[in-house]
Amino acid sequence: MDNLHNLIKDDIHTKLYFVESDGAADAAAMLQRVAVDALVMLVAPVELDDAATMKERLPAPLAAEVAGMRERDLFGGRLGQVQALPTLGLLPCRSLVLSGLGPAASSADAWRDAGVYAARAALARGLQRLAVPLPQAAGDVRERVRALAEGLLLGGYRMPSFAAAAQPSPPALREIALVADRADLAALGGDDAAEGFAQPLEAARVLAIATQYARDLTNLPGNVLVPDTLAQEAARVASRYGMACTVLDEAAIKEHGMGGLYAVGQGSANPPRMISIRYQGTDTWDDVVGLVGKGITFDTGGISLKKPEGMEEMISDMGGAAVLLGLLHVLGRLKPKINLVVVIPSAENMPSGRAYRPGDVITMMSGHTVEVLNTDAEGRIVLGDGIHYAKQLGAQRIVDVATLTGAVLITLADVATGALSNNEQLQQEILGAARQAGEKVWAFPNYPEYHEMLKSEVADIKNASSRDRWAGSITGGLFIGFFAGDTPWLHLDTGGTAWLWNERDTQPKGGTGAMVRTLAHWLCNV
């Protein structure tokens, strides 16, 4: 466990603060007051159309170079475009980093994404202390400031390495000075104008901490993270924030009648665990939200073995559990006035002489029976027990998060998370939170015909459609929904978004922490 703790980052030590200036013309004077390695400028395309704008913001030779880069189509202010150039003593810092905002320059999403790209470019050049003037924007900029700070912090993420001779990871950002016009700060009120941004900056830090924690946990190899170590890590984080944590071992799982989780885990030398964590933010235990996360620490497919190519990605099959444990950092630091129970059914899905088989009929905690057609459709089985357990613990609304299906990749690729719900209000709340967080979620239909595809002749339900290439994401989700019953429920299938083979856009290679920020916005209204 000591090694595990060394590989998981559960805090961010970057100093993040505000500096006041008297407009763009004060940039050089401001840099004299703060010792930074680079001036980071977020630039919209329209700003490059007016040569006078850059001349106001930069010394003439640098402004001329920026104009030249535009003419050579090296930098046009498009989102994702980044350029770094030496200041050659024209500014009291080593480098100027330009990050494009794109045409939607006033949106929070653009500020967040431009911050990610800028941070990556800075770290790639060993620039650890940044000054970042806020782009000009009308109205209250708190949301955009939060998004920008969030992006700058998330852009500094680096995957941990196990290599014995590995060089130390590139240094994280040590200091970020956000530079705001004095008039803009004053408009937010308060004795100290910068106090108006204190809450957005704290929210950004907490969201970044939770997301990078989920990424680190998802990136751990299966021989390091097994169900028992996942349970120990959950207990450690819960204890840190004074939350109650209960872990059921394999004997208790069997005693509680959790036949789904027990069956999936029985083929492995590392036995299953059922983890539950209780967060109480009000005086009475009512209006309880249940979050259920898939915690399959490695998935071979069991007897229905997966193909070997790419199976190493299955270390990420506990991505749903990682999201929920990341959220504990949000709850513990922001302390929202809500009541929440987190449930994580955790197992390894392995083939052996003891493994469950296609054709088995198993009895779930709810008393319902399941006909197993495919042992690689194990996530929905353990989540069925997790959903019922969450209801026993008082959950009145339930959201589950799971790397559930490969089929979601066929529909949405690795771009968006699929959603399925039995409650329109809950679905709209989550979709709205996703828009705030800048995460892409697409809702699937819930038609009666899809339920018919899961009917079994020998049990209450089967765990896969006979035509398993048809509507695989929907039927997989509806299997879980069967155990939610009439309880308002929503399923998030992160089978395409929890893990990426290569860095893409603002997302890192490996674990992404997808849905941490969406659920944080929903629960905490950050």
C-alpha positions as CSV (number, residue, x, y, z in Angstrom):
1,M,0.0,0.0,0.0
2,D,2.9,2.4,0.6
3,N,3.9,2.0,-3.1
4,L,0.3,2.6,-4.1
5,H,0.1,5.9,-2.1
6,N,3.3,7.1,-3.7
7,L,1.7,6.7,-7.2
8,I,-1.5,8.5,-6.5
9,K,-1.6,12.3,-6.3
10,D,-4.4,13.5,-4.0
11,D,-3.3,17.1,-3.8
12,I,-2.0,19.9,-6.0
13,H,0.7,22.2,-4.7
14,T,0.7,24.8,-7.4
15,K,0.5,28.3,-6.0
16,L,-2.5,30.0,-7.6
17,Y,-3.2,33.7,-7.0
18,F,-4.3,37.0,-8.5
19,V,-2.2,40.0,-9.4
20,E,-3.8,43.4,-10.2
21,S,-2.8,45.4,-13.2
22,D,-3.9,48.7,-14.9
23,G,-4.8,47.1,-18.2
24,A,-2.8,45.6,-21.0
25,A,-0.3,48.4,-21.1
26,D,0.8,47.4,-17.5
27,A,1.9,43.9,-18.5
28,A,5.6,44.7,-18.4
29,A,5.3,46.5,-15.1
30,M,3.3,43.7,-13.7
31,L,6.0,41.2,-14.7
32,Q,8.5,43.2,-12.7
33,R,6.4,42.5,-9.6
34,V,6.2,38.8,-10.0
35,A,9.1,36.4,-10.8
36,V,7.8,34.2,-13.5
37,D,9.3,32.1,-16.3
38,A,6.7,32.9,-18.9
39,L,3.9,35.2,-19.9
40,V,0.9,33.2,-21.1
41,M,-1.5,35.0,-23.4
42,L,-4.8,33.5,-24.4
43,V,-5.6,35.0,-27.8
44,A,-8.8,35.1,-29.9
45,P,-8.6,35.1,-33.7
46,V,-10.3,38.5,-33.8
47,E,-7.5,40.0,-31.7
48,L,-4.9,39.1,-34.4
49,D,-7.0,40.9,-37.0
50,D,-6.2,44.2,-35.3
51,A,-2.5,44.9,-35.2
52,A,-3.0,47.6,-32.7
53,T,-4.3,45.1,-30.1
54,M,-1.0,43.1,-30.0
55,K,1.0,46.3,-30.0
56,E,-0.8,47.4,-26.9
57,R,-0.2,44.1,-25.1
58,L,3.4,43.4,-26.1
59,P,6.7,45.2,-27.0
60,A,6.8,46.1,-30.7
61,P,9.3,43.5,-31.7
62,L,7.3,40.7,-30.1
63,A,4.0,42.1,-31.5
64,A,5.6,42.1,-34.9
65,E,6.7,38.4,-34.5
66,V,3.2,37.4,-33.5
67,A,1.8,39.2,-36.6
68,G,4.4,37.3,-38.7
69,M,3.4,34.0,-37.3
70,R,-0.2,34.7,-38.3
71,E,0.8,35.6,-41.8
72,R,2.8,32.3,-42.1
73,D,-0.2,30.4,-40.7
74,L,1.8,29.3,-37.6
75,F,-0.6,30.9,-35.1
76,G,-4.1,32.1,-35.9
77,G,-5.6,32.0,-32.4
78,R,-7.5,28.8,-33.2
79,L,-8.4,26.6,-30.2
80,G,-5.6,24.0,-29.7
81,Q,-2.9,26.2,-31.4
82,V,0.0,27.0,-29.1
83,Q,3.2,28.8,-29.8
84,A,6.1,29.6,-27.5
85,L,8.9,32.1,-28.3
86,P,11.8,33.6,-26.4
87,T,11.3,37.1,-25.2
88,L,15.0,38.0,-25.7
89,G,15.0,40.4,-22.8
90,L,12.0,42.4,-24.2
91,L,9.9,41.2,-21.2
92,P,11.2,40.3,-17.7
93,C,10.6,36.6,-18.3
94,R,12.2,33.9,-20.5
95,S,9.3,33.0,-22.8
96,L,6.0,34.2,-24.3
97,V,3.4,31.4,-24.7
98,L,0.4,32.0,-27.0
99,S,-2.6,29.8,-26.7
100,G,-5.6,30.2,-29.0
101,L,-9.1,30.7,-27.8
102,G,-10.9,30.0,-31.1
103,P,-14.1,31.8,-32.3
104,A,-16.0,31.1,-29.0
105,A,-13.4,33.1,-27.1
106,S,-15.8,34.2,-24.3
107,S,-16.9,30.7,-23.3
108,A,-15.8,28.9,-20.2
109,D,-15.0,25.8,-22.3
110,A,-12.6,27.8,-24.5
111,W,-10.8,29.3,-21.5
112,R,-10.5,25.8,-19.9
113,D,-9.2,24.2,-23.0
114,A,-6.8,27.0,-23.8
115,G,-5.4,26.7,-20.3
116,V,-4.8,23.0,-20.7
117,Y,-2.8,23.6,-24.0
118,A,-0.9,26.4,-22.5
119,A,0.2,24.4,-19.4
120,R,1.3,21.5,-21.5
121,A,3.4,23.8,-23.7
122,A,4.9,25.5,-20.7
123,L,5.9,22.3,-19.0
124,A,7.3,20.8,-22.2
125,R,9.8,23.7,-22.1
126,G,10.5,23.6,-18.4
127,L,8.5,26.7,-17.6
128,Q,7.1,26.3,-14.1
129,R,6.1,29.8,-13.1
130,L,3.4,31.5,-15.3
131,A,1.7,34.8,-15.4
132,V,-1.6,34.6,-17.2
133,P,-3.5,37.8,-18.0
134,L,-7.3,37.2,-18.1
135,P,-8.7,37.7,-21.6
136,Q,-11.0,40.7,-22.0
137,A,-14.6,39.6,-21.4
138,A,-17.9,41.3,-20.6
139,G,-19.9,40.5,-17.6
140,D,-19.1,38.4,-14.5
141,V,-16.1,36.3,-15.3
142,R,-16.1,34.0,-12.3
143,E,-17.2,30.9,-14.2
144,R,-14.6,31.5,-16.9
145,V,-11.9,32.1,-14.3
146,R,-12.7,28.8,-12.6
147,A,-12.5,27.1,-16.0
148,L,-9.2,28.7,-16.9
149,A,-7.6,27.8,-13.5
150,E,-9.0,24.3,-13.8
151,G,-7.5,23.9,-17.3
152,L,-4.1,25.2,-16.3
153,L,-4.0,22.7,-13.4
154,L,-5.3,19.8,-15.4
155,G,-2.8,20.5,-18.2
156,G,0.0,19.7,-15.7
157,Y,-1.0,16.1,-15.3
158,R,1.7,13.4,-15.8
159,M,1.1,9.7,-15.7
160,P,3.2,7.9,-13.0
161,S,6.0,5.6,-14.1
162,F,7.2,2.3,-12.6
163,A,10.5,2.2,-14.5
164,A,13.4,1.7,-12.2
165,A,15.7,4.0,-14.2
166,A,13.0,6.4,-15.2
167,Q,13.9,10.1,-15.1
168,P,11.7,12.1,-12.7
169,S,8.4,13.2,-14.2
170,P,8.5,16.6,-15.8
171,P,8.0,19.2,-13.0
172,A,4.6,20.3,-12.2
173,L,3.6,24.0,-12.4
174,R,4.9,25.7,-9.3
175,E,3.2,29.0,-9.5
176,I,0.3,30.6,-11.6
177,A,-0.3,34.3,-11.3
178,L,-3.7,35.2,-12.9
179,V,-3.5,38.8,-13.9
180,A,-6.7,40.8,-13.8
181,D,-7.5,44.4,-14.6
182,R,-8.1,46.4,-11.4
183,A,-11.4,47.7,-12.8
184,D,-12.6,44.1,-13.5
185,L,-11.7,43.0,-10.0
186,A,-13.3,46.0,-8.4
187,A,-16.6,45.2,-10.2
188,L,-16.8,42.0,-8.3
189,G,-17.0,43.9,-5.0
190,G,-15.5,43.1,-1.6
191,D,-13.0,45.0,0.6
192,D,-10.3,43.1,-1.2
193,A,-11.3,42.9,-4.9
194,A,-9.4,39.6,-5.4
195,E,-11.7,38.0,-2.8
196,G,-14.3,37.8,-5.5
197,F,-12.3,35.1,-7.2
198,A,-11.4,33.1,-4.1
199,Q,-14.3,30.6,-4.5
200,P,-13.8,30.0,-8.2
201,L,-10.1,29.3,-7.6
202,E,-10.8,26.9,-4.8
203,A,-13.4,25.1,-6.9
204,A,-10.9,24.8,-9.8
205,R,-8.2,23.3,-7.5
206,V,-10.7,20.8,-6.0
207,L,-12.0,19.7,-9.4
208,A,-8.4,19.3,-10.6
209,I,-7.4,17.3,-7.5
210,A,-10.3,15.0,-7.9
211,T,-9.8,14.4,-11.6
212,Q,-6.1,13.8,-11.4
213,Y,-6.7,11.4,-8.5
214,A,-9.2,9.4,-10.6
215,R,-6.6,9.4,-13.5
216,D,-3.9,8.0,-11.3
217,L,-6.1,5.3,-9.8
218,T,-7.3,4.2,-13.3
219,N,-3.7,4.0,-14.5
220,L,-2.5,1.6,-11.8
221,P,-1.7,-1.9,-13.2
222,G,-3.8,-4.9,-12.2
223,N,-1.1,-6.5,-10.1
224,V,-0.9,-3.4,-7.9
225,L,-4.6,-2.6,-7.6
226,V,-6.7,-5.6,-6.7
227,P,-10.2,-5.6,-5.0
228,D,-8.7,-5.6,-1.5
229,T,-6.2,-2.8,-2.2
230,L,-9.0,-0.8,-3.8
231,A,-11.0,-1.3,-0.7
232,Q,-8.1,-0.2,1.5
233,E,-7.6,2.9,-0.6
234,A,-11.3,3.8,-0.4
235,A,-11.2,3.4,3.4
236,R,-8.1,5.6,3.6
237,V,-9.7,8.5,1.6
238,A,-13.0,8.2,3.5
239,S,-11.1,8.4,6.8
240,R,-9.2,11.4,5.6
241,Y,-12.5,13.3,5.3
242,G,-14.3,11.8,8.3
243,M,-16.7,9.6,6.2
244,A,-17.8,6.2,7.3
245,C,-16.6,3.3,5.1
246,T,-17.7,-0.3,5.2
247,V,-16.0,-3.1,3.3
248,L,-17.6,-6.6,2.9
249,D,-15.2,-9.4,2.2
250,E,-16.0,-12.5,0.2
251,A,-17.6,-14.3,3.1
252,A,-19.8,-11.3,4.0
253,I,-20.7,-10.8,0.3
254,K,-22.0,-14.4,0.2
255,E,-23.8,-13.9,3.5
256,H,-25.6,-10.8,2.2
257,G,-26.8,-12.8,-0.8
258,M,-24.8,-10.7,-3.3
259,G,-24.7,-13.6,-5.8
260,G,-23.8,-11.5,-8.8
261,L,-20.6,-10.0,-7.3
262,Y,-19.7,-13.3,-5.7
263,A,-20.1,-15.2,-9.0
264,V,-18.0,-12.7,-11.0
265,G,-15.2,-12.7,-8.4
266,Q,-15.1,-16.5,-7.7
267,G,-12.7,-17.3,-10.5
268,S,-9.9,-15.1,-9.2
269,A,-7.2,-15.7,-6.5
270,N,-8.0,-12.1,-5.4
271,P,-11.5,-12.2,-3.9
272,P,-14.2,-9.6,-4.4
273,R,-15.0,-6.7,-2.1
274,M,-18.2,-4.6,-1.7
275,I,-17.3,-1.1,-0.6
276,S,-19.7,1.5,0.7
277,I,-19.0,5.0,1.9
278,R,-21.5,7.4,3.6
279,Y,-21.3,11.1,3.4
280,Q,-23.9,13.0,5.5
281,G,-24.0,16.8,4.9
282,T,-27.3,17.5,6.6
283,D,-28.8,16.9,10.1
284,T,-31.1,14.1,8.9
285,W,-30.4,11.1,6.7
286,D,-32.9,11.8,4.0
287,D,-33.0,12.7,0.2
288,V,-30.1,10.4,-0.2
289,V,-28.2,10.2,-3.5
290,G,-26.7,6.9,-4.4
291,L,-23.6,6.7,-6.6
292,V,-22.5,3.2,-7.8
293,G,-19.2,2.6,-9.5
294,K,-17.9,-0.4,-11.4
295,G,-14.8,-1.6,-9.7
296,I,-13.5,-4.5,-11.9
297,T,-9.8,-4.1,-11.2
298,F,-9.0,-6.3,-14.2
299,D,-11.2,-7.9,-16.8
300,T,-10.0,-10.8,-18.9
301,G,-13.6,-11.6,-20.0
302,G,-13.6,-14.7,-17.8
303,I,-14.5,-17.9,-19.6
304,S,-15.8,-15.7,-22.5
305,L,-12.2,-14.6,-22.9
306,K,-11.3,-11.3,-24.6
307,K,-8.9,-11.2,-27.5
308,P,-5.3,-10.7,-26.4
309,E,-4.7,-7.5,-28.4
310,G,-5.4,-4.5,-26.2
311,M,-6.4,-6.5,-23.1
312,E,-3.9,-4.4,-21.1
313,E,-6.4,-1.6,-21.3
314,M,-8.6,-3.6,-18.9
315,I,-6.7,-2.1,-16.0
316,S,-9.1,0.7,-16.6
317,D,-12.2,-1.4,-16.0
318,M,-12.5,0.2,-12.5
319,G,-12.7,3.7,-14.0
320,G,-16.2,4.1,-12.5
321,A,-14.9,3.4,-9.0
322,A,-12.0,5.8,-9.6
323,V,-14.5,8.6,-10.5
324,L,-16.4,8.1,-7.3
325,L,-13.3,7.9,-5.1
326,G,-12.1,11.1,-6.8
327,L,-15.5,12.7,-5.9
328,L,-14.7,12.0,-2.2
329,H,-12.1,14.7,-2.5
330,V,-14.7,17.2,-3.8
331,L,-17.2,16.3,-1.0
332,G,-14.6,16.3,1.7
333,R,-13.2,19.7,0.7
334,L,-16.3,21.6,-0.4
335,K,-18.7,20.0,2.1
336,P,-22.0,20.3,0.2
337,K,-25.2,20.1,2.2
338,I,-26.3,16.8,0.7
339,N,-26.5,13.1,1.8
340,L,-24.7,10.6,-0.3
341,V,-23.9,6.9,-0.3
342,V,-21.1,5.6,-2.6
343,V,-21.2,1.9,-3.5
344,I,-18.4,0.1,-5.3
345,P,-18.7,-3.6,-6.1
346,S,-15.1,-4.7,-6.9
347,A,-13.8,-7.9,-8.4
348,E,-11.3,-9.4,-10.8
349,N,-13.0,-11.3,-13.8
350,M,-10.7,-14.2,-14.3
351,P,-10.9,-17.6,-16.0
352,S,-10.2,-20.6,-13.8
353,G,-11.7,-23.9,-12.7
354,R,-13.8,-22.0,-10.2
355,A,-15.0,-19.2,-12.6
356,Y,-18.6,-18.8,-13.4
357,R,-19.7,-20.0,-16.9
358,P,-21.9,-19.1,-19.8
359,G,-25.2,-20.9,-19.2
360,D,-25.1,-20.4,-15.4
361,V,-28.1,-19.1,-13.5
362,I,-27.2,-16.9,-10.5
363,T,-29.3,-15.3,-7.8
364,M,-28.7,-11.7,-7.2
365,M,-29.0,-9.8,-3.9
366,S,-32.5,-8.6,-4.9
367,G,-33.6,-12.2,-5.2
368,H,-33.9,-12.0,-9.0
369,T,-32.2,-14.6,-11.1
370,V,-29.8,-13.9,-14.0
371,E,-29.1,-16.2,-17.0
372,V,-25.4,-15.7,-17.9
373,L,-24.9,-15.8,-21.7
374,N,-21.5,-14.0,-21.6
375,T,-19.1,-13.9,-18.7
376,D,-17.5,-10.8,-20.3
377,A,-20.7,-8.9,-19.5
378,E,-19.8,-9.0,-15.9
379,G,-19.9,-5.3,-15.0
380,R,-23.6,-5.1,-15.3
381,I,-23.9,-8.1,-13.0
382,V,-21.8,-6.6,-10.1
383,L,-23.6,-3.3,-10.6
384,G,-27.0,-5.0,-10.2
385,D,-26.0,-6.0,-6.7
386,G,-24.4,-2.6,-6.2
387,I,-27.7,-0.8,-7.1
388,H,-29.8,-3.0,-4.8
389,Y,-27.3,-2.5,-2.0
390,A,-27.4,1.3,-2.5
391,K,-31.2,1.2,-2.2
392,Q,-30.9,-0.8,1.0
393,L,-28.5,1.9,2.4
394,G,-31.2,4.6,1.7
395,A,-30.5,5.8,-1.8
396,Q,-33.6,7.5,-3.3
397,R,-31.9,8.5,-6.6
398,I,-29.1,6.6,-8.2
399,V,-26.4,7.3,-10.7
400,D,-24.0,4.5,-11.8
401,V,-20.7,5.1,-13.6
402,A,-19.1,2.2,-15.5
403,T,-16.8,1.3,-18.3
404,L,-19.6,-0.9,-19.2
405,T,-19.5,-1.7,-22.9
406,G,-17.3,-1.7,-26.0
407,A,-20.5,-1.1,-27.9
408,V,-20.5,2.5,-26.8
409,L,-17.4,3.0,-28.9
410,I,-19.2,1.9,-32.0
411,T,-21.9,4.6,-31.4
412,L,-19.9,7.4,-29.8
413,A,-16.3,6.5,-30.4
414,D,-14.0,7.8,-27.6
415,V,-15.6,11.2,-27.8
416,A,-18.7,11.1,-25.6
417,T,-20.1,9.2,-22.6
418,G,-23.4,7.4,-23.1
419,A,-26.3,8.0,-20.7
420,L,-29.4,6.0,-20.1
421,S,-32.1,6.8,-17.6
422,N,-35.6,6.0,-16.4
423,N,-36.2,9.5,-15.2
424,E,-36.3,12.6,-17.5
425,Q,-35.7,15.1,-14.7
426,L,-32.6,13.3,-13.4
427,Q,-31.3,12.9,-17.0
428,Q,-31.7,16.7,-17.7
429,E,-29.9,17.5,-14.5
430,I,-26.9,15.4,-15.4
431,L,-26.8,16.6,-19.0
432,G,-26.9,20.2,-17.7
433,A,-24.0,19.5,-15.3
434,A,-22.0,17.9,-18.1
435,R,-22.4,21.1,-20.2
436,Q,-21.2,23.2,-17.3
437,A,-18.2,20.9,-16.8
438,G,-17.3,20.8,-20.5
439,E,-17.7,17.0,-20.7
440,K,-19.6,15.4,-23.6
441,V,-22.6,13.2,-22.7
442,W,-25.2,11.8,-25.1
443,A,-28.5,10.3,-24.0
444,F,-29.6,6.9,-25.4
445,P,-33.3,6.1,-25.8
446,N,-35.2,3.8,-23.3
447,Y,-37.8,2.1,-25.4
448,P,-39.8,-1.0,-24.4
449,E,-38.4,-2.9,-27.4
450,Y,-35.0,-2.8,-25.8
451,H,-36.3,-4.3,-22.5
452,E,-37.7,-7.2,-24.5
453,M,-34.2,-8.1,-25.8
454,L,-33.2,-9.0,-22.2
455,K,-36.0,-11.4,-21.5
456,S,-34.9,-14.9,-20.5
457,E,-36.7,-18.2,-20.8
458,V,-35.1,-19.7,-17.7
459,A,-34.5,-16.7,-15.4
460,D,-35.8,-13.2,-14.6
461,I,-33.3,-11.6,-17.0
462,K,-30.3,-12.5,-19.1
463,N,-27.1,-10.6,-19.0
464,A,-26.7,-10.1,-22.8
465,S,-29.0,-9.9,-25.8
466,S,-28.9,-12.9,-28.1
467,R,-28.2,-10.3,-30.8
468,D,-25.4,-8.8,-28.8
469,R,-24.2,-6.5,-31.6
470,W,-27.5,-4.7,-31.6
471,A,-28.0,-1.9,-29.1
472,G,-25.3,-3.3,-26.9
473,S,-24.8,-0.1,-24.9
474,I,-28.6,0.3,-24.3
475,T,-29.3,-3.3,-23.3
476,G,-26.3,-3.3,-21.1
477,G,-27.5,-0.2,-19.3
478,L,-31.1,-1.5,-19.1
479,F,-29.8,-4.6,-17.3
480,I,-28.6,-2.4,-14.5
481,G,-31.8,-0.4,-14.6
482,F,-33.8,-3.6,-14.0
483,F,-32.4,-3.6,-10.5
484,A,-33.1,0.1,-10.0
485,G,-36.8,-0.6,-10.5
486,D,-38.9,2.5,-9.9
487,T,-36.1,4.4,-8.2
488,P,-35.0,7.3,-10.3
489,W,-31.8,6.1,-12.0
490,L,-29.2,7.2,-14.6
491,H,-26.4,5.2,-16.1
492,L,-23.2,6.7,-17.5
493,D,-21.3,4.4,-19.8
494,T,-17.6,5.6,-19.9
495,G,-16.4,2.6,-22.0
496,G,-15.1,5.0,-24.6
497,T,-14.1,8.0,-22.4
498,A,-12.5,6.6,-19.2
499,W,-9.3,5.6,-21.1
500,L,-7.5,6.9,-24.2
501,W,-4.7,5.1,-26.1
502,N,-3.1,8.4,-27.0
503,E,-3.4,12.0,-25.8
504,R,-6.2,13.7,-27.7
505,D,-7.3,17.3,-27.5
506,T,-7.3,18.2,-23.8
507,Q,-7.5,14.6,-22.5
508,P,-4.3,12.7,-21.5
509,K,-3.2,9.3,-22.6
510,G,-4.4,6.6,-20.2
511,G,-7.0,7.3,-17.5
512,T,-9.0,10.5,-18.1
513,G,-11.2,10.9,-15.0
514,A,-14.2,11.4,-17.3
515,M,-17.3,12.3,-15.3
516,V,-15.6,13.5,-12.2
517,R,-16.3,17.1,-13.0
518,T,-19.8,16.4,-14.3
519,L,-20.9,14.7,-11.1
520,A,-19.1,17.4,-9.0
521,H,-21.1,20.1,-10.8
522,W,-24.3,18.1,-10.3
523,L,-23.7,17.4,-6.6
524,C,-22.0,20.6,-5.5
525,N,-23.1,23.2,-8.0
526,V,-19.5,24.5,-8.3
